[in-house]
Amino acid sequence: MPRRNRECRDAILKKDFEKLQRIAEEDALDMHRVMKSQTPSLKYLSGETHRIIREISALRESEKIPVLYTMDAGPTVHLICTDDSIRTVREFAERQKKCLIFETKIGQGARIL
């Protein structure tokens, strides 16, 4: 099993949000670095993406809240947080221009239907 998979699994099992945050953010940024290395280069992250990453990182530090960012294969930032920080993260998201907010909770997990 690759290193990140092991570390991510371990962080989830131990409920270590800070470790999960480091792994998820590293993985998301690496995916976009690889896309930029293609010919032709694929640059999906926008100035707004980078601004949100900077601001959520600063908010996490200043407010000491558990929140992580990740991205899909485009410029969309996804914020994942604990119940304790949802109010602060929601307020941050609501201040963003043209931001669609979708909230969800942890599901019941995989199962055979």
C-alpha positions as CSV (number, residue, x, y, z in Angstrom):
1,M,0.0,0.0,0.0
2,P,1.4,3.4,-1.0
3,R,2.6,5.7,1.8
4,R,-0.2,8.3,1.6
5,N,-2.8,5.5,1.6
6,R,-1.3,4.1,4.8
7,E,-1.0,7.4,6.5
8,C,-4.5,8.5,5.5
9,R,-6.0,5.2,6.8
10,D,-4.0,5.6,10.0
11,A,-5.1,9.2,10.5
12,I,-8.8,8.2,10.0
13,L,-8.6,5.2,12.3
14,K,-6.9,7.3,15.0
15,K,-9.2,10.3,14.4
16,D,-6.1,12.4,13.8
17,F,-7.5,15.4,11.8
18,E,-4.2,17.3,11.7
19,K,-2.5,14.3,10.1
20,L,-5.4,13.8,7.6
21,Q,-5.2,17.5,6.8
22,R,-1.5,17.4,5.9
23,I,-1.9,14.2,3.7
24,A,-5.1,15.5,1.9
25,E,-3.6,18.9,1.1
26,E,-0.3,17.4,0.0
27,D,-2.1,15.0,-2.3
28,A,-4.4,17.6,-3.8
29,L,-1.5,20.0,-4.6
30,D,0.7,17.2,-6.0
31,M,-2.2,16.1,-8.4
32,H,-2.2,19.7,-9.8
33,R,1.6,19.8,-10.0
34,V,1.5,16.6,-12.1
35,M,-1.2,18.1,-14.4
36,K,1.0,21.2,-14.9
37,S,3.9,19.0,-16.0
38,Q,2.0,17.6,-18.9
39,T,2.4,18.7,-22.5
40,P,0.4,20.8,-23.1
41,S,0.4,21.9,-19.5
42,L,-2.9,21.7,-17.7
43,K,-3.4,24.6,-15.3
44,Y,-6.8,24.3,-13.6
45,L,-6.1,26.2,-10.4
46,S,-7.2,29.8,-10.7
47,G,-6.2,32.9,-8.8
48,E,-9.3,32.5,-6.7
49,T,-8.4,28.9,-5.9
50,H,-5.0,30.0,-4.6
51,R,-6.6,32.9,-2.7
52,I,-9.0,30.6,-0.9
53,I,-6.2,28.1,-0.1
54,R,-4.2,31.0,1.5
55,E,-7.1,32.4,3.4
56,I,-8.4,29.1,4.7
57,S,-4.9,28.2,5.8
58,A,-4.6,31.5,7.6
59,L,-8.0,31.1,9.2
60,R,-7.1,27.6,10.4
61,E,-3.9,29.0,12.0
62,S,-5.5,32.1,13.5
63,E,-8.6,30.4,14.8
64,K,-7.0,27.1,15.6
65,I,-9.8,25.2,13.8
66,P,-9.6,21.8,12.2
67,V,-10.3,22.4,8.5
68,L,-8.6,21.0,5.4
69,Y,-8.9,21.9,1.8
70,T,-8.8,19.6,-1.2
71,M,-9.6,20.0,-4.8
72,D,-11.1,18.0,-7.6
73,A,-9.4,17.9,-11.0
74,G,-10.5,21.5,-11.6
75,P,-10.3,24.7,-9.6
76,T,-13.0,23.9,-7.1
77,V,-11.9,24.0,-3.5
78,H,-13.6,21.6,-1.1
79,L,-13.4,22.3,2.7
80,I,-13.7,19.5,5.2
81,C,-14.0,20.2,8.9
82,T,-15.1,18.9,12.2
83,D,-18.4,19.7,13.8
84,D,-16.6,22.0,16.2
85,S,-15.5,24.3,13.3
86,I,-18.5,24.2,11.0
87,R,-19.8,27.6,12.0
88,T,-16.5,29.3,11.3
89,V,-16.0,27.5,8.0
90,R,-19.5,28.1,6.9
91,E,-19.1,31.9,7.6
92,F,-15.9,31.8,5.6
93,A,-17.6,30.1,2.7
94,E,-20.6,32.5,2.8
95,R,-18.2,35.5,2.4
96,Q,-16.9,34.1,-0.9
97,K,-18.3,35.5,-4.2
98,K,-20.1,33.1,-6.5
99,C,-19.7,30.3,-4.0
100,L,-22.0,27.4,-3.9
101,I,-22.1,25.7,-0.6
102,F,-23.0,22.1,-0.2
103,E,-22.9,20.6,3.3
104,T,-22.9,16.9,4.1
105,K,-22.2,14.6,7.0
106,I,-20.2,11.4,7.2
107,G,-22.2,8.6,5.6
108,Q,-22.7,5.1,6.9
109,G,-19.9,3.7,4.9
110,A,-19.6,1.1,2.1
111,R,-22.1,-1.7,1.9
112,I,-23.4,-4.2,-0.5
113,L,-26.8,-3.3,-1.9
